[in-house]
Amino acid sequence: MTDHDSISELEEKLETLKLEHKSLDGRLVEIEKHISMTSEEEVEAHRLKKLKLKKKDDIAKIKRKIEDLKS
């Protein structure tokens, strides 16, 4: 994301991030349905949670940037 991104480019990135976040959430829900997670699943769940938080932060940054460009 650069200072030269247009609103339409930012909105496209925003939609991509939202889809990625939703996909991560779906996988996390799938793993957490297991009665007893394997150690590999626990590691993956932790990794997915971190990735989801990063995507959420990135989404918030892009939303702020879009609002700044619109005002």
Stockholm file with secondary structure:
# STOCKHOLM 1.0

chainA/1-71         MTDHDSISELEEKLETLKLEHKSLDGRLVEIEKHISMTSEEEVEAHRLKKLKLKKKDDIAKIKRKIEDLKS
#=GR chainA/1-71 SS CCTTCCHHHHHHHHHHHHHHHHHHHHHHHHHHTSSSCCHHHHHHHHHHHHHHHHHHHHHHHHHHHHHHHHC
#=GC SS_cons        CCTTCCHHHHHHHHHHHHHHHHHHHHHHHHHHTSSSCCHHHHHHHHHHHHHHHHHHHHHHHHHHHHHHHHC
//
